């Protein structure tokens, strides 16, 4: 009788552990993708000077940075370190999509100015602004929009 109870108890514990392991693996498989290694084709233009045309660029995301040729050539800062303000999931036409709100701040090459970036990724679309600040004053600003690069 004790042997039967031990066997039943052991079987129950083994089954519970197996179920927990399978559930953990299934949840890990559904873990949402982060921005690391994503690329976005964007068009960016300066908004503080009228008549400026959009220029094409690519924003490449790593785990903590946005890399852009435009940043390096025009803003003289090769990357911007971002932080995630909002990260959520929604359904768009029956497909699961992500919504991110990010911000970044980097010192300019001069050191007394600061770049502030705010962007939103909504599904595969990206929009945002960059401001060059000196103290509380906006010296220059840019806007950009684009979509995820396949």
C-alpha positions as CSV (number, residue, x, y, z in Angstrom):
1,X,0.0,0.0,0.0
2,X,2.8,2.4,0.9
3,X,4.6,1.4,-2.3
4,X,1.5,2.2,-4.4
5,X,1.1,5.7,-2.7
6,X,4.8,6.4,-3.3
7,X,4.5,5.4,-6.9
8,X,1.4,7.6,-7.4
9,X,2.9,10.5,-5.6
10,X,6.2,10.2,-7.6
11,X,4.2,9.9,-10.9
12,X,2.1,13.0,-10.0
13,X,5.3,15.0,-9.1
14,X,7.0,13.9,-12.3
15,X,3.9,14.9,-14.4
16,X,3.7,18.3,-12.7
17,X,7.4,19.0,-13.4
18,X,7.1,17.9,-17.0
19,X,4.0,20.1,-17.5
20,X,5.8,23.1,-15.9
21,X,8.8,22.5,-18.2
22,X,6.7,22.3,-21.4
23,X,4.8,25.5,-20.3
24,X,8.1,27.3,-19.7
25,X,9.4,26.3,-23.1
26,X,6.2,27.4,-24.8
27,X,6.2,30.8,-23.1
28,X,9.8,31.3,-24.0
29,X,9.0,30.5,-27.7
30,X,6.3,33.2,-27.7
31,X,8.7,35.9,-26.2
32,X,8.3,39.0,-28.3
33,X,11.1,40.1,-30.5
34,X,13.1,43.1,-29.3
35,X,14.6,45.8,-31.6
36,X,18.0,44.2,-31.8
37,X,19.2,43.8,-35.4
38,X,16.1,45.5,-36.9
39,X,16.6,48.0,-39.7
40,X,14.3,50.8,-40.9
41,X,14.5,52.6,-44.2
42,X,13.7,56.2,-43.3
43,X,13.5,59.7,-44.8
44,X,14.7,62.5,-42.6
45,X,14.7,66.3,-43.1
46,X,15.7,69.3,-41.1
47,X,12.5,71.2,-40.1
48,X,14.1,74.4,-38.7
49,X,15.0,75.6,-42.2
50,X,12.2,75.9,-44.8
51,X,12.5,74.1,-48.1
52,X,14.8,71.3,-46.9
53,X,14.1,68.0,-48.7
54,X,14.0,64.6,-47.2
55,X,17.2,62.5,-47.3
56,X,17.2,58.7,-47.3
57,X,18.9,56.8,-44.5
58,X,18.7,53.5,-42.5
59,X,18.3,53.3,-38.8
60,X,19.9,50.1,-37.5
61,X,19.0,49.0,-34.0
62,X,21.3,47.1,-31.6
63,X,20.4,46.1,-28.1
64,X,21.0,49.6,-26.8
65,X,21.9,51.9,-29.7
66,X,20.5,53.3,-33.0
67,X,23.2,53.5,-35.7
68,X,22.8,55.8,-38.6
69,X,25.0,57.3,-41.4
70,X,22.9,60.5,-41.1
71,X,23.8,60.8,-37.4
72,X,27.5,60.4,-38.2
73,X,27.7,62.7,-41.2
74,X,25.2,65.4,-40.3
75,X,25.0,65.3,-36.5
76,X,28.6,64.2,-35.9
77,X,27.4,61.5,-33.5
78,X,27.6,57.9,-34.9
79,X,25.1,56.4,-32.5
80,X,22.4,57.3,-30.0
81,X,21.8,55.2,-26.9
82,X,18.1,54.7,-26.5
83,X,15.8,53.7,-23.7
84,X,12.4,52.1,-24.1
85,X,9.5,54.1,-22.6
86,X,6.7,51.8,-23.8
87,X,6.7,48.3,-25.2
88,X,3.4,46.7,-26.0
89,X,1.8,44.2,-28.4
90,X,-1.4,44.6,-30.4
91,X,-3.3,42.8,-33.2
92,X,-3.4,44.5,-36.6
93,X,-5.5,42.7,-39.3
94,X,-5.2,39.4,-37.4
95,X,-1.4,39.6,-37.0
96,X,0.5,40.4,-33.8
97,X,2.4,43.6,-34.0
98,X,4.6,45.6,-31.6
99,X,4.4,49.2,-30.5
100,X,7.5,50.9,-29.0
101,X,8.1,54.4,-27.8
102,X,11.8,55.3,-27.4
103,X,13.9,58.2,-26.4
104,X,17.5,59.0,-26.6
105,X,19.8,61.8,-25.6
106,X,23.4,62.4,-26.7
107,X,25.9,65.2,-26.3
108,X,26.9,67.0,-29.4
109,X,30.5,67.2,-30.6
110,X,30.7,70.7,-29.1
111,X,29.8,69.3,-25.7
112,X,27.5,72.2,-24.7
113,X,24.6,71.0,-26.9
114,X,22.5,68.0,-26.6
115,X,20.6,65.9,-29.2
116,X,17.2,64.6,-28.0
117,X,15.4,61.9,-30.1
118,X,11.9,60.7,-29.6
119,X,10.5,57.9,-31.9
120,X,7.5,55.6,-32.2
121,X,7.6,52.2,-33.9
122,X,4.0,51.1,-34.6
123,X,4.1,47.7,-36.3
124,X,6.5,48.1,-39.2
125,X,6.2,51.9,-39.4
126,X,8.6,54.4,-37.6
127,X,8.2,58.1,-37.0
128,X,10.0,60.6,-34.8
129,X,11.8,63.8,-34.2
130,X,15.4,64.9,-33.2
131,X,16.1,68.2,-31.5
132,X,19.4,69.9,-31.0
133,X,19.1,71.7,-27.7
134,X,21.3,74.4,-26.1
135,X,20.1,74.7,-22.6
136,X,16.3,74.8,-23.0
137,X,16.3,76.3,-26.4
138,X,15.8,74.3,-29.6
139,X,18.6,75.2,-32.1
140,X,17.7,72.8,-34.8
141,X,15.1,70.0,-35.3
142,X,14.6,67.1,-37.7
143,X,11.7,64.8,-38.4
144,X,11.7,61.3,-39.9
145,X,9.4,58.5,-41.0
146,X,9.9,55.2,-42.6
147,X,9.2,51.5,-42.5
148,X,11.0,48.3,-41.5
149,X,13.5,47.0,-43.9
150,X,12.9,43.3,-44.8
